[in-house]
């Protein structure tokens, strides 16, 4: 897809350093080789296992752009054990617990590298669950105090370019918060809209989706959306956002003229915010399969550095593209 090609080209100009804590996974190794060849970013692979370097060379990797770290023999090991202990001792972990966590779970080691600035971003999830990836980032990197909510977004690229931003959408939240409060829903909308601006340089047009459009239904769920929009408008008065609104009125100009004639979206929404995790997760999977869309993510929002999760069924290309997206976010994060 043209959008993917553009993402990779833009990422080259950032030259971020991204840590892949699942560096023993064959898909991650092949992705690292491709990323280095195409100069999409620099890569740190964790942990080192026998044959990784040989595999990379067989894949014609640019070894000057790849760092391989053997956690158990790293000079950073003792320091990171101490750091992890200090970060989690309030939860009752012992020094031995911290040592076991760092040695046996490369997610924590990789996240601490980002915390220290030795890596700009973090991509994992090929063999770990979203819960495990999100936990490592939350515990070791921490929340952005200005946001105070970790959530997730998917980039959805559909073949029909008449929808969204030339076929590109941001869907949220599809992976983290089951039942967001109005404040959390507002944070999801604001961080997701930033992704549309940062990654695709398009004006975000945010639809707060519901079963109702402009009062056609009344219940607490609708009131929650209205409260969230009020918060967004106070914090980001220039952001185009509307709701509550049904999906067809958000996406189809002809339907918008009938159902929401006064909506600033005019049926051209490109950032879709779902009322709960159930709706978001179902919707992105249906879009992916029925519309033959490309789904990239989940991207983790609200952290102090750019982090991304992967589907455990991801391909090598998925890893390459998520690294490209994460690298672009690093540029905005001003930590490259």
C-alpha positions in Angstrom: 0.0 0.0 0.0 1.2 3.5 -0.8 0.6 4.6 2.8 2.9 1.9 4.1 5.6 2.9 1.6 5.4 6.5 2.7 5.7 5.5 6.4 8.9 3.6 5.8 10.4 6.5 3.7 9.6 9.0 6.5 11.0 6.8 9.2 14.4 6.8 7.5 14.7 10.5 8.1 14.2 10.0 11.8 17.0 7.4 12.4 15.5 6.3 15.7 16.8 3.4 17.7 14.1 0.8 18.5 14.5 -2.1 20.9 13.0 -5.5 20.0 12.9 -7.5 23.2 11.7 -10.6 21.4 15.0 -10.8 19.4 15.1 -14.6 19.5 11.9 -14.9 17.6 12.6 -15.7 13.9 10.1 -13.1 12.6 11.8 -10.4 14.7 15.3 -11.4 13.4 14.1 -11.3 9.8 12.4 -8.0 10.5 15.6 -6.5 12.1 17.5 -7.5 9.0 15.0 -5.8 6.7 14.8 -2.7 8.8 18.6 -2.4 8.8 18.8 -3.0 5.0 16.2 -0.4 4.3 17.6 2.0 7.0 14.1 2.4 8.5 15.7 2.6 12.0 18.5 1.3 14.1 17.6 -1.9 16.1 18.5 -3.4 19.4 17.8 -7.1 19.7 17.2 -8.8 23.1 18.1 -11.4 24.3 21.1 -12.8 22.3 20.8 -16.5 21.5 23.1 -18.8 19.5 22.9 -18.2 15.8 21.2 -14.8 15.8 24.2 -13.0 14.3 24.7 -15.7 11.6 21.0 -15.5 10.7 21.1 -11.8 10.3 24.2 -12.0 8.1 22.4 -14.6 6.0 19.6 -12.1 5.6 22.1 -9.5 4.3 21.5 -7.3 7.4 23.5 -4.1 7.8 25.2 -5.2 11.0 26.3 -1.6 11.8 22.7 -0.7 12.4 21.9 -3.6 14.7 23.0 -4.1 18.3 22.7 -7.6 19.9 22.6 -7.7 23.7 23.0 -10.8 25.8 21.1 -9.9 28.9 22.7 -12.3 31.2 26.2 -11.0 30.4 25.3 -7.4 29.9 27.1 -4.7 32.0 23.7 -3.2 32.4 22.3 -6.2 34.2 23.0 -5.3 37.9 22.0 -1.7 37.3 18.6 -2.8 35.8 18.0 -5.2 38.6 18.4 -2.4 41.1 16.3 -0.1 39.0 13.4 -2.6 38.7 13.6 -3.2 42.4 13.3 0.5 43.2 10.4 0.9 40.8 8.4 -2.1 42.2 9.4 -2.4 45.8 6.3 -0.5 46.9 4.4 -3.6 45.6 6.4 -5.9 47.8 8.9 -7.5 45.4 12.2 -8.6 46.8 15.7 -8.1 45.2 15.6 -11.8 44.1 12.2 -11.2 42.5 13.7 -8.2 40.6 16.6 -10.3 39.5 14.4 -13.1 38.2 12.2 -10.7 36.4 15.0 -8.9 34.6 16.9 -12.0 33.7 13.9 -14.1 32.6 11.8 -11.4 30.9 13.5 -9.4 28.2 10.4 -7.1 28.1 11.5 -5.4 31.3 15.1 -5.1 30.2 14.1 -3.5 26.9 11.6 -1.1 28.6 14.3 0.0 31.0 16.6 0.8 28.1 13.9 3.1 26.8 13.5 4.7 30.2 17.3 5.4 30.3 17.3 6.8 26.8 19.5 4.0 25.3 16.6 3.2 23.0 14.0 5.7 21.6 11.1 3.2 21.3 9.9 -0.3 22.1 8.2 -2.9 19.9 7.1 -6.3 21.2 4.1 -8.7 21.2 5.1 -11.4 18.7 5.3 -14.0 21.5 4.0 -12.0 24.5 0.4 -11.0 25.3 -0.8 -7.4 25.1 -1.2 -7.5 28.9 2.5 -8.5 29.4 3.8 -5.9 26.9 1.6 -3.1 28.4 2.6 -4.1 31.9 6.3 -3.9 31.1 5.9 -0.5 29.5 3.7 0.9 32.3 6.0 -0.4 35.1 9.4 0.5 33.6 8.7 3.5 31.3 5.8 5.0 33.1 2.8 7.2 32.2 3.0 10.6 30.6 1.9 12.8 33.4 0.1 15.1 31.0 -2.1 12.2 29.8 -2.3 9.9 32.9 -4.0 7.2 30.8 -2.5 4.3 28.9 -4.7 3.3 26.0 -4.1 1.9 22.5 -4.8 2.7 18.9 -4.8 0.8 15.6 -3.8 2.2 12.3 -6.4 0.8 9.8 -5.7 1.1 6.1 -8.6 0.2 3.9 -8.6 -0.3 0.1 -11.5 2.2 -0.4 -9.6 5.5 -0.4 -12.8 7.6 -0.5 -13.2 6.9 3.3 -11.2 8.4 6.1 -7.9 10.1 5.2 -7.5 8.5 1.8 -8.3 5.1 3.2 -6.4 5.6 6.5 -8.1 5.6 10.0 -7.1 5.5 13.6 -9.3 3.2 15.7 -9.2 3.4 19.6 -9.3 2.0 22.1 -9.1 -1.6 20.9 -6.8 -3.2 23.4 -6.4 -1.7 26.8 -9.3 0.0 28.7 -12.5 -2.1 29.0 -14.9 0.6 30.2 -13.4 4.1 29.9 -14.6 6.9 32.1 -15.3 10.3 30.5 -11.8 11.4 31.4 -10.2 8.3 29.9 -12.4 8.5 26.8 -11.2 12.1 26.3 -7.6 11.0 26.7 -8.1 8.3 24.1 -9.6 10.8 21.7 -6.8 13.3 22.1 -3.8 10.8 21.9 -5.4 9.1 19.0 -5.9 12.3 17.1 -2.3 13.2 17.6 -1.3 9.9 15.8 -3.2 11.0 12.7 -1.3 14.3 12.7 2.1 12.9 13.6 2.1 9.8 11.4 0.1 10.8 8.4 0.2 14.6 8.6 -3.5 14.8 8.1 -6.1 16.8 10.0 -7.7 14.6 12.6 -11.5 14.4 12.3 -12.6 12.6 15.5 -15.9 10.8 15.7 -17.1 9.6 19.2 -19.1 6.6 18.0 -22.3 5.3 19.5 -25.5 3.5 18.7 -27.1 7.0 18.8 -26.7 10.2 16.7 -27.3 13.5 18.4 -29.9 12.4 20.9 -31.7 9.7 19.0 -31.0 7.6 22.1 -30.7 8.5 25.7 -28.9 6.8 28.5 -25.8 7.0 30.7 -23.5 5.8 27.9 -24.5 8.9 25.8 -23.9 11.2 28.7 -20.4 9.8 29.1 -19.6 10.7 25.5 -20.9 14.2 26.0 -18.7 14.7 29.1 -15.7 13.4 27.3 -16.2 15.8 24.4 -16.5 18.7 26.9 -13.1 17.7 28.3 -11.5 17.5 24.9 -12.9 20.9 23.8 -11.5 22.5 27.0 -8.0 21.0 26.5 -7.8 21.1 22.7 -10.3 23.7 21.5 -9.0 23.5 17.9 -9.6 19.7 17.5 -12.4 18.7 15.2 -14.5 16.3 17.2 -18.2 15.4 17.3 -20.5 12.9 19.0 -22.4 11.0 19.9 -22.6 9.8 16.4 -23.4 6.5 14.6 -20.7 5.0 12.3 -22.6 5.6 9.0 -23.2 9.3 9.9 -19.5 9.6 10.8 -18.2 8.0 7.6 -20.7 8.6 4.7 -21.3 12.3 3.7 -24.8 11.4 2.3 -25.9 9.8 5.6 -24.3 12.7 7.6 -26.5 15.2 5.7 -29.6 13.3 6.9 -28.6 12.3 10.4 -26.1 15.0 11.5 -26.4 17.9 9.1 -24.7 20.3 11.6 -21.8 18.0 12.3 -18.4 19.5 11.5 -17.3 16.0 10.4 -19.6 16.0 7.4 -19.2 12.3 7.1 -15.4 12.5 6.7 -14.2 11.1 10.1 -10.7 9.5 10.1 -10.3 8.9 13.9 -12.9 6.6 15.3 -13.3 6.4 19.1 -15.3 3.5 20.4 -17.4 3.7 23.6 -15.7 0.6 25.1 -13.1 -2.0 24.4 -15.6 -4.6 23.3 -16.9 -2.4 20.5 -13.4 -1.3 19.5 -11.8 -4.8 19.4 -14.7 -6.3 17.4 -14.8 -3.4 15.0 -11.1 -3.4 14.1 -11.2 -7.2 13.5 -14.3 -7.0 11.4 -12.7 -4.1 9.3 -9.5 -6.1 8.9 -11.3 -9.2 7.6 -14.3 -8.0 5.8 -12.8 -4.9 4.2 -9.4 -6.6 3.7 -7.8 -3.7 5.6 -4.3 -3.6 6.9 -4.3 -3.3 10.7 -1.1 -2.0 12.5 -1.0 -2.1 16.2 -2.0 -1.7 18.9 0.1 1.4 19.4 0.4 2.2 23.1 -0.5 5.7 24.0 -0.1 7.8 27.1 3.5 6.6 28.0 6.6 8.6 28.4 8.1 7.1 25.2 6.7 5.5 22.0 5.8 1.8 22.5 4.0 -0.6 20.3 2.4 -4.0 20.7 2.2 -6.7 18.0 -0.4 -9.4 17.3 1.0 -12.8 18.1 0.0 -13.7 14.6 2.0 -10.9 13.1 4.2 -11.2 10.0 7.7 -10.0 9.4 6.2 -7.1 7.4 4.0 -6.2 10.3 7.0 -5.9 12.6 8.8 -3.8 10.0 5.9 -1.4 9.6 5.2 -1.1 13.4 8.9 -0.2 13.9 8.5 2.5 11.2 5.5 3.9 12.9 7.2 3.8 16.3 10.2 5.6 14.8 8.0 8.4 13.5 6.5 8.8 16.9 10.0 9.0 18.3 10.6 12.1 16.2 7.6 13.8 17.7 8.7 12.7 21.2 11.9 14.7 20.7 14.1 11.9 22.2 16.0 10.8 19.1 
